[in-house]
Amino acid sequence: MPGIRYSKSDYRYWKTKVFFNTYTYKGKKFKQSDYSVRFSEYFQRHTFGLGTGNKDEAARKAREIFLFRELNGWEPTLEKYKPKGEQKVESPTVEIFLNEIRDKTTLKPDTLYSYKKKFRRLIAEACGLKHEETRVGKGNLALRKKVNKVMLSELTPAKIMTWKKKYISKARNEEEKRARVQTVNSIIRNSKSLFSANNIVFVAAEIGGSKHAYDRSGKRTLKGRLIIPHDPFEDVSQEKVRIRKYDAQRAGMDLGKLFKLAQNELLPSKPELYKVFLIAAVSGLRRKEIDWLQWDHIDFKQKLIYVQASTDYELKSAESENLIAIDEFTVNQLKKLKRKSKGKFVVSISRRNSDSRKAGSYRCGYLFKQLCKWLRKHGVKSQKPIHTLRQEATSIIADQHGIHAASSFARHSDIRITSQIYVENRKLSKIETSSLLKEKAY
């Protein structure tokens, strides 16, 4: 005997349509406690929470929403049953997601720029999108438009793992493999940060069916409007890479030789380039810190550089704020250079480069590129020559004053960063066996 068929205007029809949404947490599936109902029509798909765990009540509410939509259409239905501040977007596109991240997080502009850039690259490569033209200009804009239209649901953990394996497998030798692993780890780490509890709490309404996100502080209730089908980075791990300690010989670093060359080649004709070299080599400042360093931050009498935040930029971390001691030679050099300087910044730039700076770029970016080129010309082989100057300066401090002084000089949050990566072992300890063989006097 065939079962009874109810029309959509009968609440009993909706008893077969209401359901408990599920979500996955740490590999386990959980059901929500309240019923939901989903409507799909004309490329629109919306899920409504029914606010009850009673099936009859949920079916009546679903019928009510259906009839209202039939009479009034989608927009009034959403306004009534999903107030504006709570209207949900199911399976959003990359563009919608990144716009919400931009508007509803406190990420620094440069940090957000880096996250977005690497996430878009991951989407493009993992989902098989390709440049139709060049990789810059119009070709890059065309690819970005394609990436922006991709739905988050298309990026899955399986696709990321496949991309990761394929990308690393293209390495032709161990050195290139190491570089590719570092690239993969950087892309995953930055992209994954966009989905951290702290960043999606006001962006997502659900992720993987769960209305909560978890971090070290515990469970956090999601308060956003995006329904993200799944966490694309669930169970996706970074590759292990051996820590490579700084090695001056491998990096091609001879600071004494470079100082003499800079005095002869940069100081007379390229004073701004010389400033960048001098500050990086003697104070170990990072590029952004050099970029925005002001004359007011240098105390010539006390021979100190004050590394501090300003209205122009924020420091990398709380530990970055500190005092850096400089010697008499550096003080005299900077004094002479200051007499010819007209602006408030130590490193001056030309008018054509003084336009408003885009996120992710440097005020003195063109000078940094020139200095990298000059350093490579004179034997520096490392991937980041200016950073190598910082590592060399830190190693010199460690050699002269010890690891704790070097960590303070580099302004690291953890001394292990200084000892494991930055400082070269220049004093090799050994046991003098001859002293052990001497006869002891009693």
C-alpha positions as CSV (number, residue, x, y, z in Angstrom):
1,M,0.0,0.0,0.0
2,P,1.6,3.3,-1.1
3,G,2.4,5.8,1.6
4,I,0.4,9.0,2.1
5,R,1.8,12.0,0.2
6,Y,1.4,15.4,1.8
7,S,1.4,18.7,-0.1
8,K,4.0,21.3,0.8
9,S,1.3,23.3,2.5
10,D,0.9,20.6,5.0
11,Y,3.3,20.6,8.0
12,R,3.5,16.9,7.8
13,Y,5.3,17.1,4.5
14,W,8.1,19.0,6.2
15,K,8.6,16.4,8.8
16,T,10.6,14.5,6.2
17,K,12.6,17.5,5.2
18,V,13.8,18.9,8.5
19,F,17.2,17.6,9.7
20,F,19.9,17.9,12.3
21,N,22.9,19.6,10.7
22,T,26.2,17.9,11.5
23,Y,29.7,19.1,12.0
24,T,33.1,17.5,12.3
25,Y,35.5,18.2,15.1
26,K,38.8,16.4,15.5
27,G,37.7,13.7,13.1
28,K,34.4,12.9,14.8
29,K,30.9,13.9,13.6
30,F,28.5,15.6,15.9
31,K,24.8,16.6,15.4
32,Q,23.4,20.0,16.2
33,S,20.6,20.0,18.8
34,D,18.1,22.1,16.8
35,Y,16.5,21.2,13.5
36,S,17.2,23.0,10.2
37,V,15.6,23.1,6.8
38,R,17.1,23.9,3.5
39,F,15.5,25.5,0.4
40,S,17.0,25.5,-3.1
41,E,15.6,27.3,-6.1
42,Y,16.9,29.3,-9.0
43,F,20.6,29.0,-8.0
44,Q,19.7,30.2,-4.5
45,R,20.3,27.9,-1.6
46,H,19.6,28.9,2.0
47,T,19.5,27.0,5.3
48,F,17.3,28.2,8.1
49,G,17.8,27.2,11.7
50,L,14.4,26.3,13.2
51,G,15.3,26.9,16.8
52,T,13.8,23.7,18.2
53,G,14.6,20.1,18.7
54,N,11.0,19.1,18.5
55,K,10.2,17.6,15.1
56,D,6.6,18.7,14.9
57,E,7.4,22.3,15.9
58,A,10.3,22.3,13.4
59,A,8.1,21.1,10.6
60,R,5.5,23.8,11.3
61,K,8.2,26.5,11.3
62,A,9.6,25.1,8.0
63,R,6.1,25.2,6.4
64,E,5.6,28.8,7.6
65,I,8.9,29.9,6.0
66,F,8.0,28.0,2.8
67,L,4.6,29.6,2.4
68,F,5.9,33.1,3.2
69,R,8.6,32.6,0.5
70,E,6.0,31.5,-2.0
71,L,3.9,34.6,-1.5
72,N,6.7,37.2,-1.0
73,G,9.9,35.9,-2.7
74,W,13.4,35.4,-1.3
75,E,14.4,38.9,-0.2
76,P,11.4,39.5,2.2
77,T,11.8,35.9,3.5
78,L,15.5,36.5,4.3
79,E,14.7,39.8,5.9
80,K,12.1,38.2,8.2
81,Y,13.6,34.9,9.0
82,K,17.2,36.0,8.8
83,P,17.6,39.6,10.0
84,K,20.1,41.6,8.0
85,G,22.8,41.3,10.5
86,E,22.4,37.5,10.5
87,Q,21.8,36.7,6.8
88,K,24.0,33.7,6.1
89,V,26.0,33.0,2.9
90,E,26.4,29.3,2.2
91,S,29.6,28.0,0.6
92,P,31.0,31.5,-0.1
93,T,33.4,32.3,-2.8
94,V,37.1,33.2,-2.2
95,E,36.3,36.9,-2.8
96,I,33.5,37.0,-0.3
97,F,35.5,35.2,2.3
98,L,38.6,37.4,1.9
99,N,36.4,40.6,2.0
100,E,34.8,39.4,5.3
101,I,38.3,38.7,6.7
102,R,39.4,42.2,5.6
103,D,36.4,43.9,7.2
104,K,36.0,41.9,10.4
105,T,39.5,41.1,11.7
106,T,42.2,43.1,13.3
107,L,45.0,41.8,11.1
108,K,47.6,44.3,10.2
109,P,47.5,45.4,6.5
110,D,50.9,43.9,5.7
111,T,50.0,40.6,7.4
112,L,46.6,40.4,5.6
113,Y,48.3,41.1,2.3
114,S,50.7,38.2,2.8
115,Y,47.9,35.8,3.9
116,K,45.7,36.7,0.9
117,K,48.6,36.5,-1.6
118,K,49.6,33.0,-0.4
119,F,46.0,31.8,-0.1
120,R,45.2,32.9,-3.6
121,R,48.3,31.1,-4.9
122,L,47.2,27.9,-3.1
123,I,43.7,28.1,-4.6
124,A,45.1,28.7,-8.1
125,E,47.6,25.8,-8.0
126,A,45.6,23.3,-6.0
127,C,42.5,23.9,-8.1
128,G,44.4,23.8,-11.4
129,L,43.8,27.5,-12.5
130,K,46.5,28.8,-14.9
131,H,47.7,32.1,-16.2
132,E,46.4,32.7,-19.7
133,E,48.9,35.5,-20.3
134,T,52.0,36.8,-18.4
135,R,52.3,36.3,-14.6
136,V,52.3,40.1,-14.1
137,G,50.0,42.9,-15.0
138,K,46.9,41.9,-16.9
139,G,47.7,38.2,-16.7
140,N,47.9,38.3,-12.9
141,L,44.6,40.3,-12.7
142,A,42.9,37.8,-14.9
143,L,44.0,34.9,-12.7
144,R,43.0,36.8,-9.6
145,K,39.4,37.2,-11.0
146,K,39.3,33.4,-11.6
147,V,40.5,32.7,-8.1
148,N,38.0,35.1,-6.6
149,K,35.1,33.1,-8.2
150,V,36.2,29.8,-6.7
151,M,33.9,28.5,-4.0
152,L,35.6,27.6,-0.7
153,S,33.9,24.2,-0.9
154,E,36.2,23.4,-3.9
155,L,39.4,23.6,-1.8
156,T,39.6,20.3,0.1
157,P,42.3,18.8,2.3
158,A,42.9,16.1,-0.3
159,K,43.5,18.7,-3.0
160,I,46.0,20.6,-0.8
161,M,47.9,17.3,0.0
162,T,48.0,16.4,-3.7
163,W,49.3,19.9,-4.6
164,K,51.9,19.7,-1.8
165,K,53.3,16.4,-2.9
166,K,53.3,17.4,-6.6
167,Y,55.1,20.7,-5.9
168,I,57.8,19.2,-3.8
169,S,58.4,16.3,-6.2
170,K,59.5,18.7,-8.9
171,A,62.7,19.4,-7.0
172,R,65.8,18.4,-9.0
173,N,68.2,18.2,-6.0
174,E,68.2,18.3,-2.2
175,E,68.9,22.0,-2.1
176,E,65.9,22.8,-4.3
177,K,63.8,20.3,-2.4
178,R,64.5,22.2,0.8
179,A,63.5,25.4,-0.8
180,R,60.3,23.9,-2.1
181,V,59.4,22.5,1.3
182,Q,60.0,25.9,2.9
183,T,57.7,27.5,0.2
184,V,55.0,24.9,0.8
185,N,55.2,25.4,4.6
186,S,55.0,29.1,4.2
187,I,51.9,29.0,1.9
188,I,50.1,26.5,4.2
189,R,51.0,28.4,7.4
190,N,49.8,31.7,6.1
191,S,46.7,30.4,4.4
192,K,45.7,28.3,7.4
193,S,46.0,31.4,9.6
194,L,43.0,32.9,7.8
195,F,40.9,30.0,9.3
196,S,42.1,30.4,12.9
197,A,39.4,30.9,15.6
198,N,40.6,34.4,16.2
199,N,40.2,35.4,12.6
200,I,36.9,33.6,11.7
201,V,35.0,34.3,15.0
202,F,33.2,37.3,13.4
203,V,33.4,36.0,9.8
204,A,31.9,32.5,10.0
205,A,28.5,31.4,11.2
206,E,29.5,27.7,10.8
207,I,32.5,25.8,9.7
208,G,32.2,22.2,9.0
209,G,28.7,22.2,10.4
210,S,29.9,23.5,13.8
211,K,28.9,26.9,15.3
212,H,32.1,26.9,17.3
213,A,35.8,27.3,16.7
214,Y,38.5,26.2,19.1
215,D,41.8,27.8,20.1
216,R,44.1,27.7,23.2
217,S,41.6,29.8,25.2
218,G,38.9,27.2,24.6
219,K,35.6,27.1,22.7
220,R,34.5,30.2,20.9
221,T,31.0,30.8,19.4
222,L,31.0,31.9,15.8
223,K,29.2,35.2,15.2
224,G,29.7,35.8,11.5
225,R,27.5,35.2,8.4
226,L,29.4,32.7,6.3
227,I,28.7,29.1,6.3
228,I,32.0,27.4,5.4
229,P,31.3,23.8,4.4
230,H,34.5,22.4,5.8
231,D,37.9,23.3,7.2
232,P,40.1,23.0,4.1
233,F,43.2,22.5,6.3
234,E,41.8,19.8,8.6
235,D,44.6,17.2,9.1
236,V,46.9,19.1,6.7
237,S,50.3,19.3,8.3
238,Q,53.5,21.1,7.3
239,E,56.6,19.2,6.1
240,K,59.5,18.7,8.4
241,V,62.6,20.7,7.4
242,R,66.0,20.6,9.0
243,I,66.9,23.8,10.7
244,R,69.8,25.4,8.8
245,K,72.2,27.4,11.0
246,Y,73.8,30.5,9.6
247,D,77.1,29.9,7.9
248,A,79.0,32.9,6.8
249,Q,81.2,30.9,4.3
250,R,78.1,29.2,2.7
251,A,76.4,32.6,2.5
252,G,79.4,34.3,0.9
253,M,79.5,36.8,3.7
254,D,82.8,38.8,4.3
255,L,81.7,41.9,6.2
256,G,85.1,43.5,6.3
257,K,85.5,43.3,2.5
258,L,81.9,44.6,2.0
259,F,82.5,47.6,4.3
260,K,85.6,48.7,2.3
261,L,83.7,48.3,-0.9
262,A,80.7,50.2,0.4
263,Q,83.0,53.1,1.5
264,N,84.4,53.3,-2.0
265,E,81.4,52.5,-4.2
266,L,78.2,53.5,-2.3
267,L,79.1,56.4,0.1
268,P,80.3,58.9,-2.6
269,S,77.6,58.5,-5.2
270,K,74.8,56.5,-3.5
271,P,74.5,57.8,0.1
272,E,70.9,56.5,0.6
273,L,72.0,53.0,-0.4
274,Y,75.0,53.3,1.9
275,K,72.7,54.2,4.8
276,V,70.7,51.0,4.3
277,F,73.9,49.0,4.2
278,L,75.4,50.7,7.2
279,I,72.3,50.4,9.4
280,A,71.7,46.7,8.5
281,A,75.3,45.8,9.1
282,V,75.9,47.5,12.4
283,S,72.5,47.5,14.1
284,G,70.9,44.3,12.7
285,L,67.6,46.1,12.0
286,R,65.0,44.4,9.9
287,R,64.0,45.9,6.5
288,K,60.8,47.4,7.8
289,E,62.6,48.9,10.7
290,I,65.2,50.5,8.4
291,D,62.4,51.6,6.1
292,W,60.7,53.7,8.7
293,L,63.6,54.7,11.0
294,Q,63.6,58.4,11.8
295,W,66.5,60.7,12.8
296,D,64.6,61.4,16.1
297,H,65.1,57.7,16.9
298,I,68.9,58.1,17.0
299,D,70.6,59.5,20.1
300,F,74.0,60.6,18.9
301,K,75.2,61.5,22.4
302,Q,74.3,58.2,23.9
303,K,75.2,56.3,20.7
304,L,71.9,54.5,20.7
305,I,69.2,53.7,18.1
306,Y,65.7,53.5,19.6
307,V,63.7,50.8,17.8
308,Q,60.1,51.7,18.5
309,A,56.6,51.8,16.9
310,S,55.4,55.0,15.3
311,T,52.3,56.4,13.5
312,D,53.8,55.0,10.3
313,Y,54.2,51.3,11.2
314,E,53.9,48.7,13.9
315,L,56.7,46.6,15.2
316,K,56.9,42.8,14.4
317,S,56.4,41.9,18.1
318,A,56.6,43.4,21.6
319,E,60.2,42.1,21.9
320,S,61.2,44.2,18.8
321,E,61.1,47.4,20.8
322,N,64.5,47.9,22.3
323,L,67.7,50.0,22.3
324,I,70.6,49.2,19.9
325,A,74.1,50.5,20.8
326,I,76.2,51.8,17.9
327,D,79.9,52.6,17.9
328,E,81.7,56.0,17.4
329,F,82.5,55.3,13.7
330,T,78.8,54.7,12.9
331,V,77.7,57.8,14.9
332,N,80.1,60.0,12.9
333,Q,79.0,58.5,9.6
334,L,75.4,59.1,10.4
335,K,76.0,62.6,11.6
336,K,77.7,63.5,8.2
337,L,74.8,61.9,6.3
338,K,72.2,63.7,8.3
339,R,73.6,67.1,7.3
340,K,72.7,66.4,3.7
341,S,69.3,64.9,4.6
342,K,66.1,67.0,4.5
343,G,63.4,64.7,5.6
344,K,62.5,63.1,9.0
345,F,63.4,59.6,7.8
346,V,67.0,58.4,7.9
347,V,66.7,56.9,4.4
348,S,65.3,59.4,2.0
349,I,63.5,58.4,-1.2
350,S,62.9,60.1,-4.5
351,R,59.6,61.9,-5.1
352,R,58.5,59.4,-7.7
353,N,58.7,56.7,-5.1
354,S,57.0,58.7,-2.3
355,D,53.4,57.9,-3.4
356,S,51.1,56.2,-0.9
357,R,52.5,52.8,-0.1
358,K,50.6,49.6,-0.9
359,A,50.2,47.0,1.8
360,G,53.0,44.4,1.6
361,S,55.5,46.8,0.0
362,Y,58.3,48.9,1.4
363,R,58.8,52.7,1.3
364,C,62.4,52.1,0.3
365,G,61.7,48.9,-1.7
366,Y,63.7,50.0,-4.7
367,L,66.7,50.7,-2.5
368,F,66.5,47.3,-0.9
369,K,66.4,45.7,-4.4
370,Q,69.5,47.7,-5.4
371,L,71.4,46.7,-2.3
372,C,70.5,43.0,-2.8
373,K,71.9,43.3,-6.3
374,W,75.0,45.0,-5.1
375,L,75.6,42.4,-2.3
376,R,75.2,39.5,-4.8
377,K,77.6,41.2,-7.2
378,H,80.2,41.2,-4.4
379,G,79.8,37.5,-3.4
380,V,76.8,37.2,-1.1
381,K,75.1,34.0,-2.2
382,S,72.2,33.8,0.2
383,Q,68.5,34.1,-0.8
384,K,68.0,37.2,1.4
385,P,71.2,39.2,1.4
386,I,70.0,42.0,3.6
387,H,68.8,39.5,6.2
388,T,72.2,37.9,6.0
389,L,73.8,41.2,7.1
390,R,71.5,40.9,10.2
391,Q,72.6,37.4,10.8
392,E,76.3,38.3,10.5
393,A,75.9,41.2,12.9
394,T,74.2,38.9,15.4
395,S,77.0,36.4,15.1
396,I,79.6,39.0,15.8
397,I,77.8,40.1,18.9
398,A,77.6,36.5,20.1
399,D,81.3,36.0,19.4
400,Q,82.2,39.1,21.4
401,H,79.6,39.2,24.2
402,G,77.8,35.8,24.3
403,I,74.5,34.3,23.2
404,H,72.3,36.3,25.6
405,A,73.7,39.6,24.4
406,A,73.2,38.4,20.8
407,S,69.5,37.5,21.5
408,S,68.9,40.9,23.0
409,F,70.7,42.6,20.1
410,A,68.5,40.7,17.5
411,R,65.4,41.3,19.7
412,H,64.2,37.7,19.5
413,S,61.3,36.5,21.6
414,D,63.1,33.2,22.3
415,I,66.8,32.7,22.7
416,R,66.5,29.4,20.8
417,I,65.8,31.3,17.6
418,T,69.2,33.1,18.1
419,S,71.2,30.0,18.9
420,Q,69.6,27.6,16.4
421,I,69.3,29.8,13.3
422,Y,71.1,33.1,13.6
423,V,74.4,32.6,15.3
424,E,77.3,30.8,13.6
425,N,79.6,28.6,15.7
426,R,82.8,30.5,15.6
427,K,84.4,29.1,18.8
428,L,84.6,25.3,18.5
429,S,85.1,23.6,21.9
430,K,87.6,20.7,22.2
431,I,89.0,18.6,24.9
432,E,92.8,18.8,25.3
433,T,93.7,15.2,25.8
434,S,97.3,16.0,26.5
435,S,96.2,17.6,29.8
436,L,94.4,14.4,30.7
437,L,97.5,12.4,30.2
438,K,99.7,14.5,32.5
439,E,100.5,12.9,35.8
440,K,98.7,14.4,38.8
441,A,100.8,15.8,41.6
442,Y,99.7,14.4,45.1
